[in-house]
Amino acid sequence: MPPLVFDEQHIRTVIDRVVERTFRMDFNWDWPGGVAFYGVAEAYEATGKTEYIDLLLAWVDEKLEDGLPKLSVNGVSIGHTLISLYKATENKTYLEVAQQMAEYLRLEAPRFGEGVFQHTVNSVEYQFPEQAWVDTMMMAGYFLIRMGALLEREDYLEDGLLQHHGHERYLQDEVTNLYYHGWDNITASHMSAIYWARGNSWAALTMAKALPLIHVTHPSFMIIEGSLRDQLSALVRLQSEEGMWHTVLTDDTSYLETSGSAGIATALLHTGTLYNKYVNRSIGGILERISEDGSVLDVSAGTAVMRDIEGCRGVSHKRVQGWGQGLALVFLADLLRTKGRVYS
């Protein structure tokens, strides 16, 4: 496979711009900020730039003055930032709040079937009874795996693994190996049965990130590794010539979408050099969609499990979104991490 080709200094400059633009956005304690700030934390860990962690500290400290809000499965995604802040500062306040979130998931979050989290959001207007959405693998499942590894808490780790296995069981198609967006346990259906790009990126990204936290002797390791391997093998065959993925993966009339493409490309980076050809395409495609002011462009708006493929095609991609900023930062940060990495 060819080597990865990118200008390290340019990537660092782009990261600076994206971080600065992200902090000119306003977020509540919810998943748009959760993903945006996860990306900023990853950028800090890849670059060591204390300015990034200082910005996160200022935002989180101000929010904590108001107390922890009502939690949801999506809303605990801010916990990723709290883990990073604790690691950077050793201030136990951040760890304690993260643990409150983990305890909410363990004891209070609604579940169905064999303990799979029902998708819940911070708005009481929107309820999705007995529905599993692939987003949960990122927002809650991976968070619990990280908490389990950090605290050596088997209960957190096993619950996080249960979420990954449950969502694989309900959402990964056995023929295409792609992930559906959602599952309705009441109707026993995938609803509109769309292979959504950002949804597949949630699955791929979190499986790739979770694997190093799971011991190879744990039975879950090979289950997750197999799911990810087969999914990535399918995804690379759907990449466009521009290095991007369509928002409906199997519909090349749907628009090319940046947040999903960044998440998928990040997962490809975790396979050693196997997919360098595809990652090199993505580098160009993603950088072309980051403006001079650090705005990540062509990012689909918040997307429910739409009623049909037309609804998914019609989701706006006009605005700058927190999850677009965050997923682009995760990709760029992991790109920097490849410098000096030794592959066996």
Order of alpha helices (4+ residues) and beta strands (2+ residues): alpha-alpha-alpha-alpha-alpha-beta-beta-beta-alpha-alpha-beta-alpha-alpha-beta-beta-alpha-alpha-alpha-alpha
